[in-house]
Amino acid sequence: MTAPRGEILFEIGEYRVRRLSEEDAPMLRELGERCLDHIELHYGSPPDPSQLIPDLLSDLPPGKTLADKFGMGVFDGAGRLVGGIDVIRDYPEPREWYLGLLVLDPGHRNHGLGAGLMNALTQWLRLREAAYLRLAVSEHNAAGQRFWTRLGFQPVKQVIAEFGNKQSVFHVLRRALETR
Ligand SMILES: CC(C)(COP(=O)(O)OP(=O)(O)OC[C@H]1O[C@@H](n2cnc3c(N)ncnc32)[C@H](O)[C@@H]1OP(=O)(O)O)[C@@H](O)C(=O)NCCC(=O)NCCS
């Protein structure tokens, strides 16, 4: 099942999540300006506010194509882009999806939106017969580690990876989608 770019995928209260396209690049850069903390944590200094554009529109893991990439924008009730979600279908295994990114505007963190988005994304993934969701969280991201643990993600392994000019240890986590 595919979703055309621009289509609304799911809603949480006043927030709407829709698939992003190249036309959204200027808004993604603005969101990047507000999320420099997150970009610096992963890519090092100085943080590039345009980083969310490839993250959500074009970056792919080995062997995947853009048809497998779902870069999603989270829009508030006023239609402002306040977050991004990136998922890759069937990576690294069939029926296992990979969450490449979940980031919220700092003004929209810490009131349960992230948890609500993950709940809605889980329903969306189940409809696509996904069995597992996998992600990697940086050793430097203590709040992120608490968030994923609270949502039931379990450790798989640790890897060392380099993004931009920063090398970090990442905790690879995974959660079964069918049993919760
Ligand atoms: C990680 C992230 C997506 C989580 O989304 P979120 O909406 O902030 O998540 P939640 O609100 O569910 O939980 C975050 C915190 O708010 C608290 N919280 C949730 N609802 C709350 C409420 N109504 N009142 C007070 N606190 C609340 C949670 O207990 C949690 O606290 P903790 O940090 O002490 O563990 C978001 O913080 C973010 O974008 N961070 C930067 C990017 C990032 O790290 N992404 C993950 C990379 S792997």
The ligand as an SDF file (V2000), in Angstrom:
LIG
                    3D

 48 50  0  0  0  0  0  0  0  0999 V2000
   11.9830   12.4960   21.7410 C   0  0  0  0  0  0  0  0  0  0  0  0
   10.6960   13.2640   21.4050 C   0  0  0  0  0  0  0  0  0  0  0  0
   10.2110   12.9100   20.0210 C   0  0  0  0  0  0  0  0  0  0  0  0
    9.6370   12.8330   22.4400 C   0  0  0  0  0  0  0  0  0  0  0  0
    8.4260   13.5260   22.1610 O   0  0  0  0  0  0  0  0  0  0  0  0
    7.6400   14.2530   23.3540 P   0  0  0  0  0  0  0  0  0  0  0  0
    6.3240   14.6800   22.8220 O   0  0  0  0  0  0  0  0  0  0  0  0
    8.5130   15.2990   23.9500 O   0  0  0  0  0  0  0  0  0  0  0  0
    7.4670   13.0090   24.3350 O   0  0  0  0  0  0  0  0  0  0  0  0
    6.5370   12.9150   25.6060 P   0  0  0  0  0  0  0  0  0  0  0  0
    5.8730   14.2240   25.8740 O   0  0  0  0  0  0  0  0  0  0  0  0
    5.6870   11.7200   25.4280 O   0  0  0  0  0  0  0  0  0  0  0  0
    7.6230   12.6080   26.7450 O   0  0  0  0  0  0  0  0  0  0  0  0
    8.6930   13.4960   26.9770 C   0  0  0  0  0  0  0  0  0  0  0  0
    8.7190   13.9210   28.4570 C   0  0  0  0  0  0  0  0  0  0  0  0
    7.5640   14.7090   28.7680 O   0  0  0  0  0  0  0  0  0  0  0  0
    6.8880   14.1580   29.8840 C   0  0  0  0  0  0  0  0  0  0  0  0
    5.4610   14.4370   29.7040 N   0  0  0  0  0  0  0  0  0  0  0  0
    4.6240   13.8620   28.8180 C   0  0  0  0  0  0  0  0  0  0  0  0
    3.3780   14.3880   28.9720 N   0  0  0  0  0  0  0  0  0  0  0  0
    3.4690   15.3130   29.9470 C   0  0  0  0  0  0  0  0  0  0  0  0
    2.5380   16.2000   30.5500 C   0  0  0  0  0  0  0  0  0  0  0  0
    1.2610   16.2320   30.1440 N   0  0  0  0  0  0  0  0  0  0  0  0
    2.9810   17.0150   31.5220 N   0  0  0  0  0  0  0  0  0  0  0  0
    4.2660   16.9840   31.9340 C   0  0  0  0  0  0  0  0  0  0  0  0
    5.2050   16.1690   31.3930 N   0  0  0  0  0  0  0  0  0  0  0  0
    4.7940   15.3580   30.4220 C   0  0  0  0  0  0  0  0  0  0  0  0
    7.2440   12.6930   29.8130 C   0  0  0  0  0  0  0  0  0  0  0  0
    7.0700   12.0370   31.0610 O   0  0  0  0  0  0  0  0  0  0  0  0
    8.6960   12.7630   29.4170 C   0  0  0  0  0  0  0  0  0  0  0  0
    9.4970   13.0860   30.5360 O   0  0  0  0  0  0  0  0  0  0  0  0
   11.0380   12.6330   30.6870 P   0  0  0  0  0  0  0  0  0  0  0  0
   11.8420   13.3490   29.6100 O   0  0  0  0  0  0  0  0  0  0  0  0
   11.4140   13.0990   32.0620 O   0  0  0  0  0  0  0  0  0  0  0  0
   11.1210   11.1440   30.5160 O   0  0  0  0  0  0  0  0  0  0  0  0
   10.8890   14.8180   21.4950 C   0  0  0  0  0  0  0  0  0  0  0  0
   11.2460   15.1860   22.7950 O   0  0  0  0  0  0  0  0  0  0  0  0
   11.9440   15.3320   20.5270 C   0  0  0  0  0  0  0  0  0  0  0  0
   11.6240   15.7110   19.4200 O   0  0  0  0  0  0  0  0  0  0  0  0
   13.2030   15.3560   20.9800 N   0  0  0  0  0  0  0  0  0  0  0  0
   14.3180   15.7700   20.1240 C   0  0  0  0  0  0  0  0  0  0  0  0
   14.5380   14.7730   19.0100 C   0  0  0  0  0  0  0  0  0  0  0  0
   14.8310   13.3720   19.5260 C   0  0  0  0  0  0  0  0  0  0  0  0
   15.5830   13.1670   20.4800 O   0  0  0  0  0  0  0  0  0  0  0  0
   14.2330   12.3750   18.8360 N   0  0  0  0  0  0  0  0  0  0  0  0
   14.4590   10.9710   19.1350 C   0  0  0  0  0  0  0  0  0  0  0  0
   15.7100   10.5350   18.4550 C   0  0  0  0  0  0  0  0  0  0  0  0
   15.9940    8.7990   18.5550 S   0  0  0  0  0  0  0  0  0  0  0  0
  1  2  1  0
  2  3  1  0
  2  4  1  0
  2 36  1  0
  4  5  1  0
  5  6  1  0
  6  7  2  0
  6  8  1  0
  6  9  1  0
  9 10  1  0
 10 11  2  0
 10 12  1  0
 10 13  1  0
 13 14  1  0
 14 15  1  0
 15 16  1  0
 15 30  1  0
 16 17  1  0
 17 18  1  0
 17 28  1  0
 18 19  1  0
 18 27  1  0
 19 20  2  0
 20 21  1  0
 21 22  1  0
 21 27  2  0
 22 23  1  0
 22 24  2  0
 24 25  1  0
 25 26  2  0
 26 27  1  0
 28 29  1  0
 28 30  1  0
 30 31  1  0
 31 32  1  0
 32 33  2  0
 32 34  1  0
 32 35  1  0
 36 37  1  0
 36 38  1  0
 38 39  2  0
 38 40  1  0
 40 41  1  0
 41 42  1  0
 42 43  1  0
 43 44  2  0
 43 45  1  0
 45 46  1  0
 46 47  1  0
 47 48  1  0
M  END
$$$$
